[in-house]
Amino acid sequence: MARAVTRNRKIINTAVAWGIGLLIFFPIFWTILTSFKTEATAIADPPVLFNFHWTLENYSVVMERSNYGRFLTNSIIIAGGSTILGIIIAVPAAWSMAFVPSPRTKDILLWMLSTKMLPAVGVLYPIYLMFIRMGLLDTRLGLVIVLMLINLPIIVWMLYTYFKEIPGEILEAARMDGASLKEELIYILTPMAIPGIASTLLLNVILAWNEAFWTLNLTAAKAAPLTAFIASYSSPEGLFYAKLSAASTMAIAPILILGWFSQKQLVSGLTFGAVK
């Protein structure tokens, strides 16, 4: 009886997991499917699922109309640059909070996390004026700095959680053997926390890649990433659904491929320290 209940519970859990997974994946699937339709088929009512004339015309039009390579390069530089800069700043910060805590460490962590609750539009105007004065408007460097700052609380929180799982006695032993702070961070702490750092890095790349609010408001043409590339396919006359879907597919394809090949590292990092 107990085995039957356990088996039924596993079947139900598996079915629910598949259901949630399919529900999450369906918008992506529909976007990719729509990218191969004509504009007339894309807006057909009722919607056409598979029985339509498949075409690559939308991709051809998108490639001819826009310099996809430039948008892709900007996204890679902005997402990669903000992630690397964030990791460089967050590792020492998370180390100090995890291994040399102060009475206010938890308050600081909560305050950092609370900044993510602030509506981005509330600080757009002062940041926009600062960027104009500093010559950072519509530049890759400006977006790297902004995206690093808005994602820094999450990076610090994740690294802090991972570092707390590392026994402090190991670092104390290294200090007794004469290891400097630099050696402790580079040769001892970092290798032990590689899964956590890797998952944090991947998550930050995804967040920076998908960021739309700041990229649309702080860029015009030179530093515009793929989020601006997608937005360019809307117009006052309406949306071109098939072409918009093709542009969206081309924008999300690189990050989907990265996530697919990095899923093992991402999962191992997110579960780092969960089982001792």
Residue pairs with C-beta under 8 A, 6 or more apart in sequence:
28 252
28 256
31 245
31 248
31 249
31 252
32 245
32 249
33 49
33 50
33 245
34 42
34 241
34 242
34 245
35 58
35 59
35 242
35 245
35 246
35 248
35 249
36 54
36 55
36 56
36 58
37 48
37 52
37 54
37 55
37 58
37 242
37 245
38 52
38 53
38 55
38 57
38 242
39 240
39 241
39 242
39 243
41 48
41 52
41 53
41 242
42 241
42 242
42 245
43 241
58 242
58 243
58 245
58 246
59 246
59 250
61 243
61 246
62 68
62 233
62 243
62 246
62 247
62 250
66 229
66 232
66 247
68 229
68 250
71 224
71 225
71 226
71 228
71 229
71 251
72 226
72 254
74 140
74 223
74 224
74 225
74 226
75 209
75 225
75 226
75 227
75 251
75 254
76 254
77 140
77 144
78 140
78 143
78 144
78 147
78 208
78 215
78 223
78 225
79 147
79 205
79 208
79 209
79 225
80 205
81 140
81 144
81 148
82 143
82 144
82 145
82 146
82 147
82 148
82 151
82 204
82 208
83 148
83 201
83 204
83 205
83 208
85 144
85 145
85 148
86 148
86 151
86 152
86 155
86 204
87 155
87 197
87 200
87 201
87 204
89 148
89 152
90 152
90 155
90 156
90 159
90 200
91 159
91 185
91 189
91 190
91 197
92 185
93 156
93 159
94 156
94 159
94 160
94 162
94 163
95 163
95 185
95 189
97 105
97 108
97 109
97 156
97 160
98 160
98 163
98 164
98 166
99 163
99 168
99 171
109 156
109 157
109 160
112 152
112 153
112 156
112 157
113 153
113 157
115 153
116 150
116 153
116 154
120 150
120 213
120 214
121 213
124 217
127 146
127 218
128 137
128 217
128 218
130 136
131 137
131 142
131 218
134 142
136 142
136 145
137 218
137 220
138 218
138 219
138 220
138 221
138 222
138 223
138 224
139 222
139 223
140 223
142 218
142 223
143 214
143 215
143 218
143 219
143 223
143 225
146 214
146 218
147 207
147 208
147 211
147 214
150 211
150 214
151 204
151 207
151 208
154 203
154 204
154 207
155 200
155 204
158 196
158 199
158 200
158 203
159 193
159 196
159 197
159 200
161 196
161 273
162 193
162 195
162 196
162 197
162 200
162 269
162 272
162 273
163 189
163 193
163 196
164 273
165 196
165 272
165 273
166 189
166 192
166 193
166 273
170 188
170 192
171 184
171 188
171 189
174 183
174 184
174 188
175 184
179 187
179 188
190 197
193 272
195 265
195 268
195 269
195 272
196 269
196 272
196 273
197 269
198 262
198 265
198 266
198 269
199 265
199 266
199 267
199 268
199 269
199 270
199 272
200 269
202 258
202 259
202 262
202 265
202 266
202 269
203 266
205 255
205 258
206 255
206 259
209 225
209 226
209 254
209 255
210 227
210 255
211 227
212 227
212 231
215 224
215 225
215 227
215 228
216 227
216 228
216 231
219 225
219 228
226 250
226 251
227 251
229 247
229 250
229 251
230 244
230 247
230 248
230 251
232 247
233 239
233 240
233 243
233 244
233 247
234 244
259 266
